[in-house]
Amino acid sequence: MIPSPFLRTGLAFVDIETTGGSTQCASITEIAVLQADDTGVREWSTLVRPDSRIPEHIERLTGISNDMVASAPAFEEIANDVFDRLDGRIFVAHNARFDHGHLKAAFRRMGVTIRPRVLCTVKLSRLLFPHERRHSLDHVIARHRLKADSRHRALSDAQVLWQFWEHLHQHLPAGRIEDAVRSLIGRPTLPPYLDTAGLDALPDAPGVYLFYGEHDVLLYVGKSTRLRTRVLSHFSADHGNDREFRLSQQVHRIDYVETEGELGALLEEARLIKSLQPTHNRQLRRNRDLCAWQLNSDLLGDSVLRLVRAADMDLSRQHGLYGFFRSRRAAIEQLRALCTEHGLCPPLLGIEKRTAGRCFTHQIKRCRGACLGLEPAQAHADRLAAALASLKVQAWPHEGPVGIVEGSRMHVVENWCHYGSVDHDDEAAALMARGRPSFDLDIYKILLRMMPAHDVRPLGVRSPSPPSA
């Protein structure tokens, strides 16, 4: 037995195989735990019956078939045994977030919480052999000439990890290994391929962070008033969020943009998501179909409402706008819902054809008869105004462009459109000379919420022409 202070605590070398499904369902097909401590080594493994079938490509990879697991115990039947084998030991696995994440989720479904100290051998290999580029289990096996009887079977892979541990202690100073292990188990369970130098550089200040994956593909853009704390929360979060779990498995590099405050972070996040379209962010729709209803001042005449495209709006002059809607279809569906809720007449609002007889909505007793003169026109108009009140668009409250002050920066805005941010007032003119940006619903919502909390200064700058539709 190789002497090590961690053997006195006890190690559990763990490997699981799954159907390829998420942590949110019972997808484990095999578990192996190799216990190592100062009394010796003990091996244990079992097949596990998952909730779903094993796909063919996973059968080929692992050699575990649906027939093999058909009579195997469900996780609940062997959970106590697994718990006892892990309890109090350092949890050691290759790409440990995967194995630990699935087991933690499986226990959680039973109402049991496990919080072992976790050691990822991918990160241990990276730390001890920084000159090597690849640290997959296959690369570790080949590099150190380890013996793998049956790759992608749980017990065989757990045995490889124990061989790796022994190999390290035979070829490296014990103190170096101990320092590396202590530094890793004292941190959150970070993604296995993440260079921790980038994490250490993160300030605990407002800004935007960017997660990059393999080949520098942008995965995710987020914002926070405390960048470092928020980023670490992604990696130490409960694995109940499967989206967070999948994202954390892929992060290789982190970049960030520091801002003066929350408003700057919100604006920069919106800009980066729309311009770069990260794969894990909700894909924000383009604004070309954005529209709103405009209510005529004469509520009693024909064409009470008309649909206006965002590209044609001038929020410094136009009033009586209600929305916004991502598409014409969404605008009409919302108006139909208001008709049903408030007893309004769809033909009078122009969303159904008018006929000589009573409208269909009146026939099914959802219209109060304004179309037939059974209800005063003014009563219908008043109900329409009340129904639309919650959708009212805020007109631009200033005479022209303004600077929203945040720390030493100023965000240049007009008609709810964000041009960008500058350090000095005299830079605003050059910024605005580039042309007015298109109206953006997300920016509108951010500014509507955040502007009241900031100092807003009028800018003596002539506005450029709005962009063409």
C-alpha positions in Angstrom: 0.0 0.0 0.0 1.4 3.4 -1.0 1.6 5.6 2.1 -0.5 8.8 1.9 -2.3 10.9 4.5 -5.5 10.7 2.4 -5.6 6.9 2.8 -6.2 7.5 6.5 -9.3 9.5 5.6 -10.2 7.0 3.0 -10.7 7.3 -0.8 -13.6 6.1 -2.9 -12.6 5.7 -6.6 -15.9 5.9 -8.4 -17.1 5.3 -11.9 -20.6 5.1 -13.3 -22.1 4.3 -16.7 -25.4 5.8 -17.9 -27.9 5.6 -20.7 -26.6 9.0 -21.8 -29.7 10.7 -20.2 -29.8 13.7 -18.0 -29.3 13.8 -14.2 -33.0 14.5 -13.8 -34.0 10.9 -14.6 -32.8 7.5 -13.4 -30.2 7.0 -16.2 -27.4 5.1 -14.3 -26.8 1.6 -15.6 -23.7 0.6 -13.6 -21.8 1.8 -10.5 -18.4 0.8 -9.2 -16.7 1.9 -6.0 -13.1 1.0 -5.2 -12.4 1.8 -1.5 -8.8 2.4 -0.5 -7.6 3.2 2.9 -4.8 2.2 5.3 -6.4 -1.2 5.8 -6.4 -2.2 2.2 -8.4 -2.1 -1.1 -12.0 -3.3 -1.6 -13.9 -3.4 -4.9 -17.6 -3.4 -5.4 -19.8 -3.0 -8.5 -23.3 -3.6 -9.7 -25.5 -3.1 -12.7 -28.4 -0.8 -12.2 -31.8 -0.8 -13.9 -32.5 2.6 -15.4 -35.9 4.2 -16.1 -35.4 4.3 -19.9 -33.9 2.0 -22.5 -30.2 2.2 -23.3 -29.6 3.6 -26.9 -27.8 1.4 -29.3 -24.7 3.6 -29.5 -24.4 3.5 -25.7 -24.8 -0.3 -25.8 -21.9 -0.5 -28.3 -19.7 1.8 -26.3 -20.2 0.2 -22.8 -21.1 -3.3 -23.7 -24.1 -3.0 -21.3 -27.3 -4.1 -23.0 -30.9 -3.6 -22.1 -31.2 -7.4 -21.4 -28.3 -7.2 -18.9 -30.0 -4.4 -16.8 -33.6 -5.8 -17.2 -33.3 -7.8 -13.9 -30.8 -5.5 -12.2 -31.8 -3.6 -9.0 -33.1 -0.1 -9.3 -30.9 2.6 -7.7 -33.2 2.8 -4.7 -32.5 -0.8 -3.9 -28.8 -0.4 -3.7 -28.7 3.2 -2.4 -27.9 2.3 1.2 -24.9 0.2 0.0 -23.6 3.0 -2.2 -24.0 5.6 0.6 -22.1 3.4 3.1 -19.2 2.9 0.6 -18.9 6.7 0.0 -19.6 8.0 3.5 -16.7 10.0 4.9 -14.4 9.3 2.0 -12.9 11.6 -0.6 -14.9 11.0 -3.8 -12.4 10.4 -6.7 -13.6 10.2 -10.3 -12.4 11.2 -13.8 -14.4 14.2 -14.8 -15.9 14.0 -11.3 -18.8 16.4 -12.0 -20.4 13.8 -14.2 -20.2 10.9 -11.8 -20.8 13.0 -8.7 -23.7 14.9 -10.4 -25.6 11.8 -11.4 -25.2 10.1 -8.0 -26.1 13.3 -6.1 -29.2 13.7 -8.2 -30.1 10.0 -7.7 -29.9 10.4 -3.9 -31.8 13.7 -4.0 -34.8 11.9 -5.7 -34.9 9.8 -2.5 -34.7 12.8 -0.2 -31.0 12.1 0.7 -28.3 14.7 0.5 -24.6 13.7 -0.1 -21.8 16.3 0.1 -18.5 14.5 -0.1 -15.2 16.2 -0.8 -14.6 15.6 -4.5 -11.3 15.0 -6.3 -11.4 15.1 -10.1 -8.5 13.2 -11.6 -8.8 15.2 -14.9 -7.9 18.3 -12.9 -5.3 16.4 -10.9 -3.6 15.3 -14.1 -3.7 18.8 -15.5 -2.1 20.2 -12.4 0.6 17.6 -12.1 1.4 17.3 -15.8 0.7 20.9 -17.2 2.9 20.3 -20.2 0.5 17.6 -21.5 -2.4 18.7 -23.7 -4.8 15.8 -23.3 -6.1 14.4 -20.0 -9.0 12.1 -21.0 -8.9 8.7 -19.4 -7.7 7.1 -22.6 -4.8 9.5 -22.7 -4.0 9.0 -19.0 -3.9 5.2 -19.6 -1.7 5.5 -22.6 0.7 8.1 -21.1 1.3 6.1 -17.8 0.9 2.6 -19.3 -1.9 1.6 -17.1 -3.9 -1.5 -17.6 -7.6 -1.3 -18.5 -9.3 -4.7 -18.8 -12.6 -3.3 -20.2 -12.9 0.4 -20.9 -16.3 2.0 -20.3 -17.2 -0.7 -17.7 -17.5 0.9 -14.3 -15.2 -1.4 -12.3 -12.5 -1.5 -14.9 -12.4 2.3 -15.1 -12.4 2.6 -11.3 -9.5 0.2 -11.1 -7.6 2.4 -13.7 -8.1 5.4 -11.3 -6.5 3.5 -8.5 -3.6 2.5 -10.7 -3.2 6.2 -11.6 -3.1 7.1 -7.9 -0.4 4.4 -7.2 1.5 5.5 -10.3 1.7 9.1 -9.1 3.0 8.1 -5.7 5.7 5.9 -7.4 7.0 8.6 -9.7 6.3 12.0 -8.0 7.3 13.4 -4.6 4.5 12.8 -2.1 4.5 16.4 -1.0 3.8 17.6 -4.5 0.8 15.2 -4.8 -0.6 16.2 -1.4 -0.4 19.9 -2.2 -2.2 19.3 -5.5 -4.9 17.2 -3.9 -5.5 19.7 -1.1 -5.7 22.6 -3.5 -8.3 20.7 -5.6 -10.6 19.3 -2.9 -10.6 22.7 -1.2 -12.3 24.4 -4.3 -15.7 24.1 -5.8 -16.1 21.2 -8.3 -14.9 23.2 -11.3 -15.3 22.0 -14.9 -12.6 19.5 -15.7 -11.1 21.4 -18.6 -11.2 24.9 -17.2 -8.0 26.8 -16.8 -8.3 28.1 -13.2 -6.0 31.0 -14.0 -8.9 32.7 -15.7 -11.1 32.1 -12.7 -8.6 33.5 -10.3 -8.5 36.7 -12.4 -12.2 37.4 -12.1 -13.0 40.5 -10.0 -15.9 40.5 -7.6 -17.3 43.6 -9.3 -20.2 44.3 -11.7 -19.8 43.1 -15.3 -20.5 40.5 -17.9 -18.9 37.0 -18.1 -18.4 34.8 -21.1 -18.0 31.0 -21.1 -16.1 29.4 -23.9 -16.0 25.8 -24.8 -13.8 23.5 -26.9 -12.3 25.3 -30.0 -13.2 28.6 -28.3 -16.9 28.3 -29.1 -18.9 30.8 -27.1 -21.3 28.9 -24.8 -22.9 31.4 -22.6 -23.0 35.1 -21.6 -24.2 36.2 -18.2 -24.1 39.3 -16.0 -23.8 40.0 -12.3 -23.0 42.8 -9.8 -20.4 40.3 -8.4 -18.7 38.5 -11.2 -16.5 36.1 -9.3 -19.3 35.0 -6.9 -21.8 34.5 -9.7 -19.4 32.5 -11.9 -18.5 30.2 -8.9 -22.2 29.7 -8.3 -22.5 28.1 -11.7 -20.0 25.4 -10.6 -21.0 24.9 -7.1 -24.8 25.0 -7.8 -27.1 22.1 -6.9 -27.3 19.7 -9.8 -31.0 19.9 -9.7 -30.6 22.3 -12.7 -29.7 20.0 -15.6 -29.0 23.0 -17.8 -26.3 24.2 -15.4 -24.8 20.8 -15.2 -24.5 20.4 -19.0 -23.0 23.9 -19.3 -20.5 23.3 -16.5 -19.2 20.1 -18.3 -18.2 22.1 -21.4 -16.4 25.3 -20.1 -12.8 25.6 -21.1 -12.2 29.3 -20.8 -13.8 32.3 -19.1 -13.6 35.9 -20.2 -15.2 39.0 -18.7 -16.1 42.7 -19.2 -16.1 44.8 -16.1 -18.7 47.6 -15.9 -19.4 50.5 -13.6 -22.6 49.0 -12.2 -25.7 46.9 -12.8 -27.1 49.0 -15.6 -23.9 48.7 -17.6 -23.8 45.0 -17.1 -27.4 44.6 -18.2 -26.9 46.6 -21.4 -23.7 44.8 -22.2 -25.2 41.4 -21.7 -28.1 42.2 -24.0 -25.8 43.5 -26.6 -23.4 40.5 -26.5 -26.2 37.9 -26.5 -27.8 39.4 -29.6 -24.6 40.0 -31.5 -22.8 36.8 -30.6 -25.7 34.3 -30.1 -24.1 32.0 -27.5 -25.3 28.4 -27.8 -26.6 28.1 -24.2 -28.4 31.4 -23.9 -32.0 31.6 -24.8 -31.9 32.8 -28.4 -33.4 36.3 -28.4 -35.5 37.0 -31.4 -34.7 39.7 -33.9 -36.7 42.9 -33.7 -37.7 43.1 -37.4 -41.2 41.8 -36.5 -41.7 43.8 -33.3 -44.9 45.7 -33.3 -47.5 47.5 -31.1 -51.1 48.5 -31.3 -51.8 52.2 -31.7 -55.1 53.5 -30.3 -56.7 56.4 -32.2 -57.7 59.4 -30.2 -61.3 59.0 -31.6 -62.3 55.8 -29.7 -65.7 55.9 -31.3 -64.8 55.9 -35.0 -63.7 53.2 -37.4 -60.2 51.8 -37.4 -59.9 52.3 -33.6 -56.7 50.3 -33.6 -53.8 49.9 -36.1 -50.7 47.8 -35.9 -47.4 49.8 -36.0 -44.0 48.2 -36.6 -41.3 49.1 -34.2 -39.1 50.2 -37.1 -41.7 52.9 -37.9 -42.2 54.2 -34.4 -41.0 57.5 -33.0 -41.5 57.2 -29.3 -40.7 60.9 -28.8 -43.9 61.8 -30.7 -46.2 58.8 -30.9 -48.6 58.2 -28.1 -51.3 55.7 -27.5 -49.1 52.7 -28.2 -49.7 49.3 -26.5 -47.5 46.3 -26.6 -44.9 45.3 -27.5 -45.4 42.0 -29.5 -42.8 39.8 -31.1 -45.0 39.3 -34.2 -48.3 40.4 -35.8 -49.7 37.0 -34.9 -48.8 37.5 -31.2 -50.4 41.0 -31.3 -53.7 39.7 -32.7 -53.7 36.7 -30.2 -53.3 39.1 -27.3 -56.1 41.4 -28.6 -58.4 38.4 -29.0 -57.7 37.4 -25.4 -58.6 40.9 -24.2 -61.8 40.7 -26.3 -62.8 37.5 -24.5 -61.9 38.8 -21.1 -63.5 42.2 -21.4 -66.5 41.4 -23.7 -65.1 43.5 -26.5 -66.2 43.2 -30.2 -63.5 41.8 -32.5 -65.1 43.3 -35.7 -65.1 46.8 -34.2 -61.4 46.4 -33.4 -60.6 45.3 -36.9 -59.4 41.8 -36.2 -62.5 40.1 -37.7 -64.6 41.0 -40.7 -67.8 43.0 -40.1 -71.0 41.6 -41.4 -74.6 42.9 -41.7 -75.8 40.6 -38.9 -74.5 40.3 -35.4 -70.9 39.1 -35.0 -70.0 35.5 -34.2 -68.6 36.6 -30.8 -72.0 38.1 -29.9 -73.7 34.9 -31.0 -71.7 32.9 -28.4 -72.4 35.7 -25.8 -68.8 37.0 -25.5 -69.5 40.4 -27.2 -71.9 42.8 -25.4 -73.5 44.0 -28.6 -71.7 47.2 -29.4 -71.6 46.2 -33.0 -75.4 46.1 -33.1 -76.0 49.2 -31.0 -77.0 47.2 -28.0 -74.3 48.7 -26.0 -73.3 52.4 -26.0 -70.2 53.1 -28.1 -68.7 55.0 -25.2 -69.0 52.1 -22.8 -67.2 49.8 -25.3 -64.5 52.5 -25.8 -64.0 52.8 -22.1 -63.7 49.1 -21.6 -61.2 48.9 -24.5 -59.0 51.7 -22.9 -59.1 49.9 -19.5 -58.3 46.5 -21.1 -55.2 48.0 -22.9 -54.0 50.0 -19.9 -51.6 47.3 -18.6 -49.9 47.2 -22.1 -49.3 50.9 -22.5 -45.9 51.8 -24.0 -44.0 54.5 -22.1 -43.3 57.4 -24.5 -39.7 58.8 -24.4 -39.9 61.3 -21.5 -37.1 63.6 -22.7 -36.7 66.3 -25.4 -33.7 64.5 -27.0 -30.7 62.3 -26.3 -29.6 61.9 -22.7 -26.6 60.5 -20.8 -27.4 58.1 -17.9 -24.6 58.5 -15.4 -23.2 55.3 -13.7 -20.0 55.8 -11.9 -17.4 57.3 -14.2 -19.3 56.2 -17.3 -22.3 57.6 -19.2 -24.8 55.5 -21.2 -26.0 57.5 -24.2 -29.7 56.9 -24.9 -32.5 58.4 -27.0 -36.0 57.1 -27.7 -35.1 54.1 -25.5 -32.3 53.2 -28.0 -28.8 52.7 -26.5 -26.0 54.0 -28.6 -23.2 52.9 -26.3 -21.3 54.2 -23.3 -18.6 56.9 -23.0 -16.3 58.4 -20.4 -16.9 62.1 -21.2 -19.8 64.2 -22.5 -17.8 65.3 -25.5 -17.5 61.7 -26.8 -21.3 61.4 -27.1 -21.5 63.3 -30.4 -19.0 61.0 -32.1 -20.8 58.0 -30.8 -24.2 59.2 -32.0 -22.8 60.2 -35.4 -22.5 56.5 -36.2 -26.3 56.4 -36.6 -29.2 55.6 -34.3 -29.5 51.9 -33.4 -32.7 50.0 -34.0 -35.3 49.9 -31.2 -34.7 46.8 -29.0 -37.4 45.5 -26.7 -35.0 44.1 -24.1 -33.1 47.4 -23.9 -36.4 49.3 -23.5 -37.3 47.1 -20.6 -33.9 47.5 -18.9 -34.0 51.3 -19.3 -37.6 51.6 -18.1 -36.7 49.8 -14.9 -33.3 51.2 -14.3 -33.4 54.9 -15.4 -35.3 56.2 -12.3 -32.4 55.2 -10.1 -29.7 57.1 -12.0 -28.7 60.7 -12.7 -29.9 61.6 -16.3 -28.3 64.5 -18.1 -29.7 66.1 -21.4 -27.1 66.0 -24.1 -26.8 69.0 -26.5 -26.3 66.7 -29.5 -28.3 66.6 -32.7 -30.0 63.3 -33.2 -29.1 61.3 -36.3 -31.7 60.0 -38.7 -33.3 56.7 -37.5 -32.3 53.6 -39.3 -34.2 52.5 -42.3 -36.7 49.7 -41.8 
